[in-house]
Amino acid sequence: MSKAFTTEPDGDDDDALSLPPLPAGSKNYITPQGYQRLRSELLNLLDVERPKVVDIVHWAASNGDRSENGDYIYGKKRLREIDRRIRFVTKRMDIAEVADPAVHHGTDQVFFGATVTYENSAGLARTITIKGIDEVDPLLGEVSWVSPIARALLKAREGDEIQLMTPGGLERLEIIAVTYPAPQAATEG
């Protein structure tokens, strides 16, 4: 059978595999800034990227033989990637629960959105910020609220000592500081 008549997978299975796991029965917490980034990405994909690629594919298709037309083949592939990302971002936004960490400003207890400085038993201090699954950047010291370190820290207070099970064994951590972003001043319109 010719390859021209084979079908490609539509990528629906890829969406399910790429979703980071959430604990059963929990919500997909995200900060307002993280939700806005997802929304901006979705709008960019819908309003800029996809129309641009559709125009390229349309132009390439009008050139005739599509089987050896690199612009057409690559364009269709890119269009599938964009559509897959649109489905993924839309699903994540649908299940997102926006939680503003600024509501905890001034408290010393660890909740979603906290920036926590802790010290291990060797005296090594580290600072992390607890964020949503879809917005973390480990290079900036951000961890997902479902990560083991975040789950161990949640609900603890400054000065508390917590235990964290690591591959190297049980580790004791002391919470040095807990901070939250300041609430945004209400703008008058």
Helices and strands as residue ranges (DSSP letters): G 3-5, H 12-18, E 28-30, H 32-44, I 45-49, H 50-61, H 70-95, E 96-98, G 101-104, E 115-120, E 125-131, G 138-140, E 142-144, H 148-153, E 161-166, E 169-179
